[in-house]
Amino acid sequence: MAEKEDPSKQLLHLVIGGELSSLEGVTFADLDKVDIVGLYPNYAAAYAVWKQKAQMTVDSAQTRYFIVHLHRLLEPETHKP
């Protein structure tokens, strides 16, 4: 789901990925091999990179990439469900 963002406000997003130990959860097989792709100033930029990395790994069913909404962790009071 895309977020509505003020383009003048920086909302940090982190893109990470790697091989999961199982398709049933979100536990990485080896934390030393987690791919920390980068930190992005908004969801759109993070999504573009996430999509590119995810498409590069379509042959590996256990490899997944994620977008972490760091701005929600840094300012939890402004991002309540």
PDB file as gemmi writes it, atoms N, CA and C in Angstrom:
CRYST1    1.000    1.000    1.000  90.00  90.00  90.00 P 1                      
ATOM      1  N   MET A   1       0.843  -1.169   0.000  1.00  0.00           N  
ATOM      2  CA  MET A   1       0.000   0.000   0.000  1.00  0.00           C  
ATOM      3  C   MET A   1       0.892   1.237   0.000  1.00  0.00           C  
ATOM      4  N   ALA A   2       0.658   2.121  -0.920  1.00  0.00           N  
ATOM      5  CA  ALA A   2       1.447   3.350  -1.009  1.00  0.00           C  
ATOM      6  C   ALA A   2       0.987   4.339   0.057  1.00  0.00           C  
ATOM      7  N   GLU A   3       1.948   5.034   0.591  1.00  0.00           N  
ATOM      8  CA  GLU A   3       1.647   6.036   1.608  1.00  0.00           C  
ATOM      9  C   GLU A   3       1.510   7.386   0.946  1.00  0.00           C  
ATOM     10  N   LYS A   4       0.655   8.242   1.505  1.00  0.00           N  
ATOM     11  CA  LYS A   4       0.584   9.622   1.042  1.00  0.00           C  
ATOM     12  C   LYS A   4       1.653  10.382   1.797  1.00  0.00           C  
ATOM     13  N   GLU A   5       2.580  10.942   1.048  1.00  0.00           N  
ATOM     14  CA  GLU A   5       3.718  11.601   1.676  1.00  0.00           C  
ATOM     15  C   GLU A   5       3.833  13.033   1.215  1.00  0.00           C  
ATOM     16  N   ASP A   6       4.251  13.887   2.110  1.00  0.00           N  
ATOM     17  CA  ASP A   6       4.598  15.261   1.788  1.00  0.00           C  
ATOM     18  C   ASP A   6       5.985  15.218   1.159  1.00  0.00           C  
ATOM     19  N   PRO A   7       6.115  15.614  -0.115  1.00  0.00           N  
ATOM     20  CA  PRO A   7       7.415  15.503  -0.777  1.00  0.00           C  
ATOM     21  C   PRO A   7       8.520  16.321  -0.136  1.00  0.00           C  
ATOM     22  N   SER A   8       8.148  17.317   0.655  1.00  0.00           N  
ATOM     23  CA  SER A   8       9.177  18.130   1.308  1.00  0.00           C  
ATOM     24  C   SER A   8       9.654  17.512   2.624  1.00  0.00           C  
ATOM     25  N   LYS A   9       8.958  16.492   3.103  1.00  0.00           N  
ATOM     26  CA  LYS A   9       9.315  15.850   4.370  1.00  0.00           C  
ATOM     27  C   LYS A   9      10.061  14.547   4.104  1.00  0.00           C  
ATOM     28  N   GLN A  10      11.150  14.354   4.807  1.00  0.00           N  
ATOM     29  CA  GLN A  10      11.946  13.128   4.672  1.00  0.00           C  
ATOM     30  C   GLN A  10      11.358  12.040   5.562  1.00  0.00           C  
ATOM     31  N   LEU A  11      10.951  10.932   4.955  1.00  0.00           N  
ATOM     32  CA  LEU A  11      10.445   9.782   5.695  1.00  0.00           C  
ATOM     33  C   LEU A  11      11.348   8.603   5.358  1.00  0.00           C  
ATOM     34  N   LEU A  12      12.238   8.268   6.263  1.00  0.00           N  
ATOM     35  CA  LEU A  12      13.268   7.262   5.989  1.00  0.00           C  
ATOM     36  C   LEU A  12      12.706   5.850   5.826  1.00  0.00           C  
ATOM     37  N   HIS A  13      13.210   5.162   4.809  1.00  0.00           N  
ATOM     38  CA  HIS A  13      12.859   3.769   4.519  1.00  0.00           C  
ATOM     39  C   HIS A  13      14.146   3.002   4.260  1.00  0.00           C  
ATOM     40  N   LEU A  14      14.216   1.792   4.793  1.00  0.00           N  
ATOM     41  CA  LEU A  14      15.376   0.914   4.633  1.00  0.00           C  
ATOM     42  C   LEU A  14      14.956  -0.288   3.792  1.00  0.00           C  
ATOM     43  N   VAL A  15      15.780  -0.656   2.819  1.00  0.00           N  
ATOM     44  CA  VAL A  15      15.520  -1.846   2.011  1.00  0.00           C  
ATOM     45  C   VAL A  15      16.569  -2.892   2.371  1.00  0.00           C  
ATOM     46  N   ILE A  16      16.081  -4.072   2.809  1.00  0.00           N  
ATOM     47  CA  ILE A  16      16.964  -5.181   3.162  1.00  0.00           C  
ATOM     48  C   ILE A  16      16.412  -6.462   2.541  1.00  0.00           C  
ATOM     49  N   GLY A  17      17.253  -7.469   2.475  1.00  0.00           N  
ATOM     50  CA  GLY A  17      16.788  -8.743   1.950  1.00  0.00           C  
ATOM     51  C   GLY A  17      17.794  -9.841   2.185  1.00  0.00           C  
ATOM     52  N   GLY A  18      17.386 -11.034   1.824  1.00  0.00           N  
ATOM     53  CA  GLY A  18      18.261 -12.182   1.961  1.00  0.00           C  
ATOM     54  C   GLY A  18      17.474 -13.469   1.927  1.00  0.00           C  
ATOM     55  N   GLU A  19      18.195 -14.545   2.107  1.00  0.00           N  
ATOM     56  CA  GLU A  19      17.576 -15.866   2.086  1.00  0.00           C  
ATOM     57  C   GLU A  19      16.881 -16.147   3.413  1.00  0.00           C  
ATOM     58  N   LEU A  20      15.643 -16.576   3.332  1.00  0.00           N  
ATOM     59  CA  LEU A  20      14.883 -16.926   4.538  1.00  0.00           C  
ATOM     60  C   LEU A  20      15.111 -18.390   4.879  1.00  0.00           C  
ATOM     61  N   SER A  21      15.014 -18.701   6.159  1.00  0.00           N  
ATOM     62  CA  SER A  21      15.195 -20.092   6.582  1.00  0.00           C  
ATOM     63  C   SER A  21      13.983 -20.941   6.212  1.00  0.00           C  
ATOM     64  N   SER A  22      12.834 -20.300   6.007  1.00  0.00           N  
ATOM     65  CA  SER A  22      11.609 -21.006   5.653  1.00  0.00           C  
ATOM     66  C   SER A  22      10.674 -20.035   4.945  1.00  0.00           C  
ATOM     67  N   LEU A  23       9.837 -20.550   4.087  1.00  0.00           N  
ATOM     68  CA  LEU A  23       8.839 -19.703   3.428  1.00  0.00           C  
ATOM     69  C   LEU A  23       7.671 -19.378   4.347  1.00  0.00           C  
ATOM     70  N   GLU A  24       7.643 -20.004   5.505  1.00  0.00           N  
ATOM     71  CA  GLU A  24       6.550 -19.831   6.462  1.00  0.00           C  
ATOM     72  C   GLU A  24       6.689 -18.591   7.342  1.00  0.00           C  
ATOM     73  N   GLY A  25       7.848 -17.950   7.355  1.00  0.00           N  
ATOM     74  CA  GLY A  25       8.033 -16.806   8.249  1.00  0.00           C  
ATOM     75  C   GLY A  25       9.003 -15.804   7.672  1.00  0.00           C  
ATOM     76  N   VAL A  26       9.500 -14.962   8.540  1.00  0.00           N  
ATOM     77  CA  VAL A  26      10.450 -13.927   8.132  1.00  0.00           C  
ATOM     78  C   VAL A  26      11.699 -14.036   9.003  1.00  0.00           C  
ATOM     79  N   THR A  27      12.330 -15.211   8.963  1.00  0.00           N  
ATOM     80  CA  THR A  27      13.575 -15.438   9.681  1.00  0.00           C  
ATOM     81  C   THR A  27      14.665 -15.677   8.656  1.00  0.00           C  
ATOM     82  N   PHE A  28      15.697 -14.841   8.716  1.00  0.00           N  
ATOM     83  CA  PHE A  28      16.789 -14.983   7.755  1.00  0.00           C  
ATOM     84  C   PHE A  28      17.629 -16.212   8.093  1.00  0.00           C  
ATOM     85  N   ALA A  29      18.065 -16.921   7.061  1.00  0.00           N  
ATOM     86  CA  ALA A  29      18.875 -18.124   7.231  1.00  0.00           C  
ATOM     87  C   ALA A  29      20.225 -17.795   7.857  1.00  0.00           C  
ATOM     88  N   ASP A  30      20.816 -16.662   7.478  1.00  0.00           N  
ATOM     89  CA  ASP A  30      22.132 -16.267   7.987  1.00  0.00           C  
ATOM     90  C   ASP A  30      22.186 -14.742   8.060  1.00  0.00           C  
ATOM     91  N   LEU A  31      22.142 -14.204   9.267  1.00  0.00           N  
ATOM     92  CA  LEU A  31      22.140 -12.742   9.440  1.00  0.00           C  
ATOM     93  C   LEU A  31      23.397 -12.079   8.897  1.00  0.00           C  
ATOM     94  N   ASP A  32      24.497 -12.812   8.842  1.00  0.00           N  
ATOM     95  CA  ASP A  32      25.732 -12.255   8.287  1.00  0.00           C  
ATOM     96  C   ASP A  32      25.629 -12.027   6.774  1.00  0.00           C  
ATOM     97  N   LYS A  33      24.645 -12.658   6.150  1.00  0.00           N  
ATOM     98  CA  LYS A  33      24.493 -12.528   4.706  1.00  0.00           C  
ATOM     99  C   LYS A  33      23.291 -11.675   4.299  1.00  0.00           C  
ATOM    100  N   VAL A  34      22.683 -10.980   5.248  1.00  0.00           N  
ATOM    101  CA  VAL A  34      21.565 -10.099   4.914  1.00  0.00           C  
ATOM    102  C   VAL A  34      22.093  -8.951   4.060  1.00  0.00           C  
ATOM    103  N   ASP A  35      21.401  -8.699   2.968  1.00  0.00           N  
ATOM    104  CA  ASP A  35      21.766  -7.642   2.027  1.00  0.00           C  
ATOM    105  C   ASP A  35      21.107  -6.345   2.489  1.00  0.00           C  
ATOM    106  N   ILE A  36      21.911  -5.429   3.014  1.00  0.00           N  
ATOM    107  CA  ILE A  36      21.412  -4.109   3.396  1.00  0.00           C  
ATOM    108  C   ILE A  36      21.578  -3.237   2.162  1.00  0.00           C  
ATOM    109  N   VAL A  37      20.484  -3.076   1.433  1.00  0.00           N  
ATOM    110  CA  VAL A  37      20.521  -2.411   0.138  1.00  0.00           C  
ATOM    111  C   VAL A  37      20.751  -0.918   0.302  1.00  0.00           C  
ATOM    112  N   GLY A  38      19.983  -0.278   1.171  1.00  0.00           N  
ATOM    113  CA  GLY A  38      20.192   1.147   1.352  1.00  0.00           C  
ATOM    114  C   GLY A  38      19.079   1.830   2.114  1.00  0.00           C  
ATOM    115  N   LEU A  39      19.290   3.103   2.356  1.00  0.00           N  
ATOM    116  CA  LEU A  39      18.376   3.969   3.087  1.00  0.00           C  
ATOM    117  C   LEU A  39      17.857   5.009   2.109  1.00  0.00           C  
ATOM    118  N   TYR A  40      16.545   5.221   2.091  1.00  0.00           N  
ATOM    119  CA  TYR A  40      15.923   6.089   1.094  1.00  0.00           C  
ATOM    120  C   TYR A  40      15.029   7.126   1.763  1.00  0.00           C  
ATOM    121  N   PRO A  41      14.914   8.312   1.156  1.00  0.00           N  
ATOM    122  CA  PRO A  41      14.206   9.417   1.791  1.00  0.00           C  
ATOM    123  C   PRO A  41      12.689   9.342   1.713  1.00  0.00           C  
ATOM    124  N   ASN A  42      12.150   8.424   0.907  1.00  0.00           N  
ATOM    125  CA  ASN A  42      10.701   8.309   0.796  1.00  0.00           C  
ATOM    126  C   ASN A  42      10.331   6.910   0.294  1.00  0.00           C  
ATOM    127  N   TYR A  43       9.047   6.599   0.394  1.00  0.00           N  
ATOM    128  CA  TYR A  43       8.577   5.269   0.018  1.00  0.00           C  
ATOM    129  C   TYR A  43       8.764   4.991  -1.470  1.00  0.00           C  
ATOM    130  N   ALA A  44       8.515   5.980  -2.302  1.00  0.00           N  
ATOM    131  CA  ALA A  44       8.625   5.777  -3.752  1.00  0.00           C  
ATOM    132  C   ALA A  44      10.039   5.358  -4.153  1.00  0.00           C  
ATOM    133  N   ALA A  45      11.035   6.004  -3.609  1.00  0.00           N  
ATOM    134  CA  ALA A  45      12.425   5.656  -3.917  1.00  0.00           C  
ATOM    135  C   ALA A  45      12.757   4.259  -3.394  1.00  0.00           C  
ATOM    136  N   ALA A  46      12.309   3.952  -2.186  1.00  0.00           N  
ATOM    137  CA  ALA A  46      12.558   2.628  -1.602  1.00  0.00           C  
ATOM    138  C   ALA A  46      11.848   1.544  -2.417  1.00  0.00           C  
ATOM    139  N   TYR A  47      10.624   1.825  -2.838  1.00  0.00           N  
ATOM    140  CA  TYR A  47       9.856   0.844  -3.615  1.00  0.00           C  
ATOM    141  C   TYR A  47      10.537   0.539  -4.938  1.00  0.00           C  
ATOM    142  N   ALA A  48      11.059   1.550  -5.608  1.00  0.00           N  
ATOM    143  CA  ALA A  48      11.732   1.337  -6.896  1.00  0.00           C  
ATOM    144  C   ALA A  48      12.932   0.407  -6.733  1.00  0.00           C  
ATOM    145  N   VAL A  49      13.709   0.622  -5.679  1.00  0.00           N  
ATOM    146  CA  VAL A  49      14.884  -0.227  -5.436  1.00  0.00           C  
ATOM    147  C   VAL A  49      14.454  -1.617  -4.987  1.00  0.00           C  
ATOM    148  N   TRP A  50      13.454  -1.687  -4.113  1.00  0.00           N  
ATOM    149  CA  TRP A  50      12.939  -2.981  -3.660  1.00  0.00           C  
ATOM    150  C   TRP A  50      12.471  -3.822  -4.852  1.00  0.00           C  
ATOM    151  N   LYS A  51      11.725  -3.205  -5.758  1.00  0.00           N  
ATOM    152  CA  LYS A  51      11.200  -3.915  -6.915  1.00  0.00           C  
ATOM    153  C   LYS A  51      12.335  -4.449  -7.791  1.00  0.00           C  
ATOM    154  N   GLN A  52      13.344  -3.643  -7.999  1.00  0.00           N  
ATOM    155  CA  GLN A  52      14.500  -4.064  -8.802  1.00  0.00           C  
ATOM    156  C   GLN A  52      15.206  -5.257  -8.159  1.00  0.00           C  
ATOM    157  N   LYS A  53      15.462  -5.175  -6.849  1.00  0.00           N  
ATOM    158  CA  LYS A  53      16.144  -6.278  -6.144  1.00  0.00           C  
ATOM    159  C   LYS A  53      15.268  -7.538  -6.135  1.00  0.00           C  
ATOM    160  N   ALA A  54      13.978  -7.378  -5.915  1.00  0.00           N  
ATOM    161  CA  ALA A  54      13.079  -8.527  -5.885  1.00  0.00           C  
ATOM    162  C   ALA A  54      13.038  -9.216  -7.248  1.00  0.00           C  
ATOM    163  N   GLN A  55      13.019  -8.451  -8.317  1.00  0.00           N  
ATOM    164  CA  GLN A  55      12.988  -9.037  -9.653  1.00  0.00           C  
ATOM    165  C   GLN A  55      14.286  -9.760  -9.991  1.00  0.00           C  
ATOM    166  N   MET A  56      15.395  -9.326  -9.391  1.00  0.00           N  
ATOM    167  CA  MET A  56      16.681  -9.988  -9.633  1.00  0.00           C  
ATOM    168  C   MET A  56      16.747 -11.363  -8.980  1.00  0.00           C  
ATOM    169  N   THR A  57      15.862 -11.627  -8.023  1.00  0.00           N  
ATOM    170  CA  THR A  57      15.930 -12.879  -7.265  1.00  0.00           C  
ATOM    171  C   THR A  57      14.715 -13.778  -7.501  1.00  0.00           C  
ATOM    172  N   VAL A  58      14.024 -13.625  -8.625  1.00  0.00           N  
ATOM    173  CA  VAL A  58      12.824 -14.430  -8.875  1.00  0.00           C  
ATOM    174  C   VAL A  58      13.113 -15.925  -8.952  1.00  0.00           C  
ATOM    175  N   ASP A  59      14.334 -16.302  -9.254  1.00  0.00           N  
ATOM    176  CA  ASP A  59      14.687 -17.725  -9.340  1.00  0.00           C  
ATOM    177  C   ASP A  59      14.977 -18.350  -7.978  1.00  0.00           C  
ATOM    178  N   SER A  60      15.050 -17.544  -6.946  1.00  0.00           N  
ATOM    179  CA  SER A  60      15.322 -18.039  -5.601  1.00  0.00           C  
ATOM    180  C   SER A  60      14.086 -17.816  -4.733  1.00  0.00           C  
ATOM    181  N   ALA A  61      13.281 -18.851  -4.564  1.00  0.00           N  
ATOM    182  CA  ALA A  61      12.019 -18.732  -3.832  1.00  0.00           C  
ATOM    183  C   ALA A  61      12.207 -18.291  -2.384  1.00  0.00           C  
ATOM    184  N   GLN A  62      13.336 -18.612  -1.797  1.00  0.00           N  
ATOM    185  CA  GLN A  62      13.539 -18.294  -0.385  1.00  0.00           C  
ATOM    186  C   GLN A  62      14.206 -16.938  -0.168  1.00  0.00           C  
ATOM    187  N   THR A  63      14.526 -16.236  -1.234  1.00  0.00           N  
ATOM    188  CA  THR A  63      15.132 -14.914  -1.092  1.00  0.00           C  
ATOM    189  C   THR A  63      14.041 -13.861  -1.182  1.00  0.00           C  
ATOM    190  N   ARG A  64      13.985 -13.009  -0.178  1.00  0.00           N  
ATOM    191  CA  ARG A  64      12.969 -11.963  -0.110  1.00  0.00           C  
ATOM    192  C   ARG A  64      13.617 -10.633   0.244  1.00  0.00           C  
ATOM    193  N   TYR A  65      13.007  -9.561  -0.248  1.00  0.00           N  
ATOM    194  CA  TYR A  65      13.425  -8.200   0.088  1.00  0.00           C  
ATOM    195  C   TYR A  65      12.267  -7.486   0.757  1.00  0.00           C  
ATOM    196  N   PHE A  66      12.600  -6.583   1.669  1.00  0.00           N  
ATOM    197  CA  PHE A  66      11.598  -5.893   2.476  1.00  0.00           C  
ATOM    198  C   PHE A  66      11.883  -4.401   2.529  1.00  0.00           C  
ATOM    199  N   ILE A  67      10.816  -3.630   2.694  1.00  0.00           N  
ATOM    200  CA  ILE A  67      10.943  -2.197   2.956  1.00  0.00           C  
ATOM    201  C   ILE A  67      10.586  -1.986   4.418  1.00  0.00           C  
ATOM    202  N   VAL A  68      11.514  -1.434   5.176  1.00  0.00           N  
ATOM    203  CA  VAL A  68      11.292  -1.139   6.590  1.00  0.00           C  
ATOM    204  C   VAL A  68      11.000   0.356   6.702  1.00  0.00           C  
ATOM    205  N   HIS A  69       9.859   0.688   7.279  1.00  0.00           N  
ATOM    206  CA  HIS A  69       9.455   2.084   7.436  1.00  0.00           C  
ATOM    207  C   HIS A  69      10.112   2.655   8.698  1.00  0.00           C  
ATOM    208  N   LEU A  70      11.342   3.091   8.555  1.00  0.00           N  
ATOM    209  CA  LEU A  70      12.089   3.588   9.713  1.00  0.00           C  
ATOM    210  C   LEU A  70      11.430   4.804  10.346  1.00  0.00           C  
ATOM    211  N   HIS A  71      10.795   5.636   9.551  1.00  0.00           N  
ATOM    212  CA  HIS A  71      10.150   6.830  10.101  1.00  0.00           C  
ATOM    213  C   HIS A  71       9.074   6.458  11.109  1.00  0.00           C  
ATOM    214  N   ARG A  72       8.457   5.304  10.956  1.00  0.00           N  
ATOM    215  CA  ARG A  72       7.449   4.860  11.924  1.00  0.00           C  
ATOM    216  C   ARG A  72       8.096   4.453  13.244  1.00  0.00           C  
ATOM    217  N   LEU A  73       9.307   3.951  13.180  1.00  0.00           N  
ATOM    218  CA  LEU A  73      10.026   3.574  14.401  1.00  0.00           C  
ATOM    219  C   LEU A  73      10.602   4.804  15.105  1.00  0.00           C  
ATOM    220  N   LEU A  74      11.009   5.787  14.308  1.00  0.00           N  
ATOM    221  CA  LEU A  74      11.616   6.989  14.870  1.00  0.00           C  
ATOM    222  C   LEU A  74      10.583   7.945  15.471  1.00  0.00           C  
ATOM    223  N   GLU A  75       9.359   7.936  14.925  1.00  0.00           N  
ATOM    224  CA  GLU A  75       8.289   8.802  15.410  1.00  0.00           C  
ATOM    225  C   GLU A  75       7.001   7.996  15.555  1.00  0.00           C  
ATOM    226  N   PRO A  76       6.967   7.032  16.456  1.00  0.00           N  
ATOM    227  CA  PRO A  76       5.801   6.138  16.534  1.00  0.00           C  
ATOM    228  C   PRO A  76       4.495   6.838  16.883  1.00  0.00           C  
ATOM    229  N   GLU A  77       4.557   7.938  17.604  1.00  0.00           N  
ATOM    230  CA  GLU A  77       3.328   8.628  18.011  1.00  0.00           C  
ATOM    231  C   GLU A  77       2.582   9.249  16.840  1.00  0.00           C  
ATOM    232  N   THR A  78       3.262   9.499  15.730  1.00  0.00           N  
ATOM    233  CA  THR A  78       2.607  10.099  14.566  1.00  0.00           C  
ATOM    234  C   THR A  78       2.148   9.056  13.554  1.00  0.00           C  
ATOM    235  N   HIS A  79       2.444   7.776  13.798  1.00  0.00           N  
ATOM    236  CA  HIS A  79       2.105   6.713  12.841  1.00  0.00           C  
ATOM    237  C   HIS A  79       1.340   5.596  13.531  1.00  0.00           C  
ATOM    238  N   LYS A  80       0.236   5.938  14.149  1.00  0.00           N  
ATOM    239  CA  LYS A  80      -0.591   4.915  14.825  1.00  0.00           C  
ATOM    240  C   LYS A  80      -1.545   4.296  13.817  1.00  0.00           C  
ATOM    241  N   PRO A  81      -1.819   2.992  13.985  1.00  0.00           N  
ATOM    242  CA  PRO A  81      -2.746   2.313  13.038  1.00  0.00           C  
ATOM    243  C   PRO A  81      -4.148   2.847  13.085  1.00  0.00           C  
TER     244      PRO A  81                                                      
END                                                                             
